Amino acid sequence: MKKTTLMILILLIAAAVIVAGCTQAPTLNGQNPGANIPSVADAGANAATPPADTGTTPPANIPPPSTDNTSTPPTTPPATVKELKIEAYNFGFRVLNDVKINKGDTVKLTVTSAEGTHGFAMPDFNINLAPIAPGDVKTATFVADKSGTFTYFCNVPCGPGHSSMRGTLTVV
């Protein structure tokens, strides 16, 4: 009797662990690590963090701060980031702001969902944002390094109209 009770208890614990592991999709910086299209969301999240200041002298390979008060103006102006906002709904996409994107522009893409859980993929710029549930805000930043018309689509099966969830981005 004790062996049977112990065996049932072990099976229940194993089932609870399996169910808990299956109810949350694994994520890595807002992306599914098994996806074929890498995400560019949170591009700076994996950047190396400099060591904390310990009050000691810097290593020999780091030059001391300059005491020269003259500064050289930058040779190129800082890049402008254009923000593109897209909302997914059952079964389509809506562009919330009309932005002209030129080749070479840096684009901050923000995708939300008004209803249903959806995804957003634009393989030409290596973007994969999924899943996006109502209330979620997913972002990706990319450089529009080529001109043309590029298709984006829902990459999370969302119902009978899933295959019609497509749109295009034009870069001039």
C-alpha positions in Angstrom: 0.0 0.0 0.0 2.8 2.5 0.9 4.6 1.7 -2.4 1.4 2.4 -4.4 0.9 5.7 -2.5 4.5 6.7 -3.0 4.3 5.9 -6.7 1.1 7.9 -7.2 2.7 10.9 -5.3 5.8 10.7 -7.6 3.6 10.6 -10.7 1.5 13.6 -9.5 4.7 15.6 -8.9 6.1 14.7 -12.3 2.8 15.7 -14.0 2.7 19.0 -12.2 6.3 19.8 -13.3 5.5 18.9 -16.9 2.3 21.0 -16.9 4.1 23.9 -15.4 6.8 23.7 -18.0 4.4 23.5 -20.9 2.2 26.4 -19.9 4.9 29.0 -20.4 6.6 29.4 -23.8 10.4 29.6 -23.4 11.6 33.1 -24.2 15.0 34.7 -24.7 14.7 38.5 -25.0 11.2 38.3 -26.2 11.8 35.6 -28.7 11.2 31.9 -29.0 14.7 30.3 -29.0 13.6 27.6 -31.4 12.3 30.0 -34.0 14.0 30.1 -37.4 13.8 33.9 -37.6 16.0 35.6 -35.0 14.4 38.6 -33.1 16.0 41.9 -33.0 13.9 43.0 -30.0 15.9 44.4 -27.2 19.1 44.4 -29.3 21.2 45.9 -26.6 20.0 43.4 -23.9 23.0 41.1 -24.4 25.6 43.7 -24.6 28.6 43.3 -22.3 28.3 45.2 -19.0 31.4 47.1 -17.9 32.7 46.1 -14.5 31.6 48.2 -11.6 33.9 51.1 -10.5 36.0 49.7 -7.6 37.9 52.9 -7.1 41.2 51.4 -8.3 43.3 52.7 -11.2 42.2 51.6 -14.7 44.2 49.0 -16.5 47.2 50.2 -18.6 45.3 49.7 -21.9 42.7 52.4 -21.0 44.0 55.9 -21.6 43.4 58.5 -18.8 40.6 61.1 -19.3 41.6 64.0 -21.5 42.2 67.4 -20.0 41.9 69.1 -23.4 38.8 71.3 -23.3 38.5 71.6 -27.0 36.1 69.1 -28.6 35.8 68.0 -32.2 32.3 68.1 -33.6 31.0 64.7 -34.8 31.5 64.0 -38.5 28.0 62.6 -39.1 24.8 63.7 -37.4 23.2 61.1 -35.1 20.8 58.8 -36.9 17.1 59.5 -36.6 14.9 56.6 -35.5 11.5 56.3 -37.3 8.8 54.7 -35.3 6.3 52.4 -37.0 3.3 51.2 -35.0 1.3 48.2 -36.2 -1.8 46.6 -34.5 -2.8 43.0 -35.1 -6.5 42.1 -34.9 -8.6 39.1 -36.0 -7.6 38.6 -39.0 -5.4 41.4 -40.2 -3.0 44.2 -39.4 -3.6 47.9 -39.1 -0.8 50.5 -39.5 -1.4 53.1 -36.8 0.9 55.8 -38.1 1.9 56.6 -41.6 5.7 56.8 -41.8 7.8 57.1 -44.9 10.8 54.8 -44.5 13.9 55.4 -46.6 16.8 53.0 -47.2 19.3 53.4 -44.4 16.7 54.6 -41.8 16.7 53.0 -38.4 13.2 51.8 -37.6 11.6 51.1 -34.2 8.7 48.7 -34.9 6.0 48.5 -32.2 3.4 45.8 -32.6 0.3 45.3 -30.4 -2.8 43.1 -30.6 -6.3 44.5 -30.3 -7.9 41.0 -30.1 -6.6 37.5 -30.1 -3.0 36.2 -29.8 -0.9 36.8 -32.9 2.7 37.1 -34.1 4.6 39.3 -36.4 7.3 38.1 -38.8 9.2 40.0 -41.4 12.0 37.6 -42.6 13.6 40.2 -44.9 14.7 42.1 -41.8 15.0 39.1 -39.4 12.1 40.1 -37.3 10.1 37.6 -35.3 7.8 38.9 -32.5 5.6 36.2 -31.0 3.3 35.7 -29.2 1.6 39.0 -28.9 -1.5 38.8 -26.7 -4.0 41.7 -26.2 -2.2 44.2 -23.9 1.3 43.1 -24.9 3.7 45.5 -26.6 6.5 44.0 -28.6 9.2 46.0 -30.2 12.1 45.5 -32.6 14.6 47.9 -34.0 16.2 47.4 -37.4 18.0 49.2 -40.2 16.1 49.3 -43.4 19.2 48.4 -45.4 17.5 47.6 -48.6 14.7 49.2 -50.7 11.7 47.4 -52.0 8.4 46.1 -50.8 8.6 43.5 -48.0 5.9 41.2 -46.7 5.1 40.7 -43.0 2.7 38.2 -41.7 1.2 36.6 -38.6 3.4 33.6 -37.5 1.1 32.3 -34.7 -1.8 30.2 -35.9 -4.8 32.2 -34.7 -7.9 30.8 -36.4 -9.6 30.5 -39.8 -8.4 33.8 -41.1 -4.8 33.3 -40.1 -3.5 32.9 -43.7 -4.9 36.3 -44.7 -2.9 38.1 -42.0 -0.4 39.7 -44.2 0.9 43.2 -44.9 3.7 45.0 -46.7 6.3 47.5 -45.8 7.7 49.7 -48.5 11.2 51.1 -48.2 12.2 53.8 -50.8 
